[in-house]
Amino acid sequence: MSAENTPLKGQFITFEGGEGAGKTTQAKLLCDALEGAGITTILTREPGGTKGAEAIRDLVLGGAADKWSGMTELLLMYAARMDHVEKIIKPALERGVWVLSDRFADSSLAYQGYARGLGAERVGKVHEAVMDGFEPDLTILFDMDPIMAQKRVETRGEDLSRFDAESIEFHKTLRNAFLDIAASNAGRITTIDADEPRQTVHTQILFALTQKYPDLAGRLGSAAG
């Protein structure tokens, strides 16, 4: 069997970054690219992915910005995450399916740990208690100027979430938080410039994948080169 036809075991890839950075669009593009390469892939999101987690999503994202304390947000996020991991992510990986998630635990560290001021240590204790060492195989961080990102959010024509409606200072703190997290996890997290046009960003993501998984180079085509 040639390298291009050799099945790859299930991998868990997450997309992180601030609001309006284009994660959702790019996750869909990558899902299509992997499916086109013959790799069974599912696309999911956090908070969400299961019926219970989607209900928690509505609780967390709706309402006024000061609706929940940082710790309440964190515990709600991890309740949703545990359900998501147990019912969707781990079973898919065990079947050899690739899982792409729009956000995962790095968002909790950035949003609640840094931006809400809980601190990395407190978030880390909750994370370890719930996840017990489970983490993504690869994370793509979308880095973007928060002012430009907010303009994108405003032009989407959608109702703003509690996080969308936060101050620009909150979003600047988030950006710095994600960059700090990436610097501390360089082996797992690849940072890309999300200010670039959509196709350029997609190409950056394909390149990151072929660096992590060299066997994918031929299967994903010339865009990854």
N, C-alpha and C positions, 0 to 999 in steps of 0.2 A: 504494500500500500504506500503510495507516495506521501510526502510530507503534507502536500496541499489537501489531501483527502483524509488525513489522520484526524479522528475526532479529538477535540480538546475537552478536558473535563470542565464542569461548570465553574464559572468565575463570577464573582460579585464585584460589580463596578458601580461606584457612586459618583454623583455630580453635586458639587458644592459651590457656594458663592452667595453673594448678596441678592437682594430682590432686583428683578429686571435684568439679570445678567445673561439670560438666554438659555438657561439650563434645560428647560422643558423641551424647547425646540430641538436642541442639539441631542438630547437623549433619544428623541424620536428618530432623528436622522441616523444616529449610531445603531439603534435597534434595526432599522431598515437595512443598513449596510451589513450588519452581522447576519441577519436572516438571508440576505442575498448571497452571503458567503457560505451558506449552508449550516449556520450555527443557530440552533433553536434558542430563542431569546425572549425573555419577558421584560416588560417595562412597568415599573411601579413608582410609588412616590411616598414621601413622608412629610408630615404625618398622614397616614392612610395606607391603602393597599388591601385592607380587609374591611369587612362591614363594621366591626367594632372600632378599628383605627380611624375609619372615615368619620364615624360619629364623634370621636375625640377631636379630629381635625376641625370639625365645625365648631366645637367648643373653644378650641384654642385660637383659631384665626378670626372668628367673628366677634363683634362688639368693640367697645372702646379700648384704646391702647393700654389703659391702666386697669383693665378688667381682672387680670390675674397678677399675683406676685411672681417674681422670677422662679422661686422654688416650686410654686404650684404649676407653672408652665413646664418646668423640667420634669416633674413627676407625671404630668399628663403625657408629655412627649414620650417618656420611657414606657408608660403603660401601652401606648399605641405601638411603640417600637417592638416590644416583646411579642405582642400579638402578630405583628407583621413578620418578624423573624421566624417565629414558630410555625405559622400557618402558610406563609408564602415563600420566604427566601430560602430557608434551609431545605424544605422539601424539594424545591426546584433545583437547587445545587446538587442534592443527592441523586436527582434524575439525570444529571449532566447538563442541565439547562443553564444558560448564562442569564444573570439577573442584573438589570440596570435600574438603579434607584435615584430618583430626583430627590436628593438630600438623604442624609443618614446622621450618624452620631456626631460628626464634626460640626453640624449645624447647632446641636444642643450646646456644645462647648463654646462656640462662637456667640450664639444668641443669649443663652442664659448664663454661661460662665463669664464671658467678657462683657457683652453689652448690658446685661442685667445685673452684673456685678457679683454673681455668686462665687466666682473664683474657680480656677481649674481644678483645685483639689476636691472641692465638694462635688462638682460635676463628675469628676473621675471616680469618686467612691460610688456614686449612683450607677455610673456606667458599668463598672466592674461587677457590682452586685447583680445587675440585670443581664449583661451581655456575656459575662464569664469568659472573656478572651476572644469572643467572636468579633471580627472586623472585616472590612472590605479587602479584596485582593489588590484593587487599584482605585484611586480617587482622582477625579479630574476637578481641579479648582478653577472656576471662572473668575478671573480678576478683572474688575472694571471700575472706572471712575464712578463713585456713588452719585454724583450730580447727573451724569449721563444716564446712569441706570434708572434714576428716579424719573427722568424725562420719558424713558421707555415705558415705565410702569403707567405713567399718566396718559400715554397715548394708546394703551391697550383697550381702553373702553370698558374695563371691568371694575366691579366694586373693589375698593381697596381693603386689604386685610389689615389686621391690627399692626402688623409689622411694616406693611407698605406705608402706613400713615405716620410712622415714627419720624422724628426730626432727622435732618441731614447729619447732625452730629452722631446720632445713633448709627446711621449707616456707614459713616466714616470709621467708627469704632469697630463695626462688623468687618469692614474690609481689612483693617489692621489685624484683627483677631484671626481671620482666615489665613492671612499671610504668615502670621506667627505660628499657627498650627501647621501650615505647610512646611515651614522651615524646620520644625521639630519632628516631622514625619516625612523626610525627603525620599525615603525608600518606597513609600506608598503613594504619596500625593504628587501629581504633576500639575503645575500651574500654567494656564494658558491665558493669552491676552483676549478677553472677551469683547474688547472695543472694536476688534476687526470685523469685516463683513462676514455674513453667515457662512459662506462657503470656505472662507479662510479659516474660520474657527473649526469647522468640520474637518478640514485637512489637518489642522494641529492635533485634533483628537485622534484621528486615524494614525497619525505618526506616533503619538504617545502609545497607542495600542501595539503597534508593530515593534516599538522599543521594548515593551513589556513582554509581548508574545511574538517573537520573531516568525513563528510558523504561520502567523496571520498575514504576513506581507503579500504573498502571492494570492491569497484568497480575497483580500480587500481591494486589490487592483491598484492602478497607478496613482490614485489619489493619496495613498499612504506613503508614496515614495518621496 
